[in-house]
């Protein structure tokens, strides 16, 4: 069974940092795309950052470039999102997602629909 489990969310003050983790089971990373999306109240789910193993590259949303860093530990089947200099507008539920079919997603990496497996989400709240 393919499963993604996120952890690491919480409440942080503006300017603070958090590291999210996504533990995957039931598959290995090398043939897939895996990464992070977020959804703020009243807004659509948006792509934050994805590792595309089939393309050998990472993608970032313009809004988080230079602020967030995605990484993975393939031995642990875990992907991370290091979030620095957090702002109130980063407040959202963060979801881990993996895509298996239709790869590579290329420039459409940020579209949620093609991703096949989703975690339950972890809340990140940036507030003083």
PyMOL commands that set and color helices and strands:
alter all, ss='L'
color gray80, all
select helices_A, chain A and resi 29-31+62-64+88-90+106-108
alter helices_A, ss='H'
color red, helices_A
select strands_A, chain A and resi 3-7+10-12+18-25+33-39+46-52+57-60+68-73+78-83+92-99+117-118+122-126
alter strands_A, ss='S'
color yellow, strands_A
deselect
rebuild
show_as cartoon
